[in-house]
Amino acid sequence: MGIEVTETGAIVATGDGIKVFQLLALKGALKMEAIGMKRRGKSALSIVKSMTGLKARTAEDMIPKYESWLREMGVLVDKEVIDEAG
């Protein structure tokens, strides 16, 4: 389960891959909010706050905290770790 590639080459998120995609999409949305982009409905900042329990006043302040949280959850891996493994 996770990310699968079909016979036709389509990439499909399944199972845990859907949750990982959502978490990474929120990371991108936080970055967009930090530079001033707005969205309808709840802000990415408020979604991340309610989902993780992290505290920050701005999206810019939340980005490093959220990235650290994603590393703890095993969603993000540092480039150095990939270089050592590969």
N, C-alpha and C positions, 0 to 999 in steps of 0.2 A: 504494500500500500504506500501511497505517497504521490509521486509524479510518474506517470506512465506515458509512453510514446506508442501510438497506435501503428498499425501496418501502413497507414497512409501518411504517417509522419506528424499527425496531430499530437499535441501535448495536452494531457488531461491530468488535472489534480484530483486525487481520490483520497478518501479516508483522512489521515492526518495531514496530507498535503494541502487540503482545503484550509485547514486552520493555519498552517504555516504561511500560505499565500495571503490570508487575511492579515496576519501579523505584519508581514512585510509590506503589504499595501498601506497599512496604517503608518508604518515608518516613512514611506514616501509622502503620505498625506501630511504628516507632521512637518516634513521638510518644506512642503509647499506652503503650509500655513505660516511657517517661520519667515518666509520671504513675502508674505502679505496676501496670498491667495485665500479666498473665502469659499465656503461651500454651503449648500443648503442643508438644513437639519443640524444635527449635533456636530460639533467640531471634532476633529481627530483628537485634539488635546483632551476633551471631555471623555471621549470613548476610551482612550488609553488610560486616563485616570481611573475611571470606573472599572476597567478590566484588570488593571495591575495593582491598584492601590498606591501608585507612585504619586508624589506631590510635586507640582511645579506651577508657576504663574503663567508662563508663556510656552508656546510650542518650542521656541528656541532653547529654553531651559530644559525642556522635557527630552529632547533628542538624545543627549548623552546618557541620561538615566534609562530611557527606553532601550537604547542599544545595549547597555550593560545588562538589563533585564533579559533581553533576547539572547545574549550570550549565555547567561545563567540557565536559560530554558533549553539551550542547545540549538536554537534556531539560527543564530549567527556564529560564524567561526572566524577567528582572526586569520588574516592572510599568511602570517608566519607559520601557523599550525598547518595550513594546507601545503606550504612550501616544504616543511619538514616531512610531511607524510608522502609527498609526491616525488 
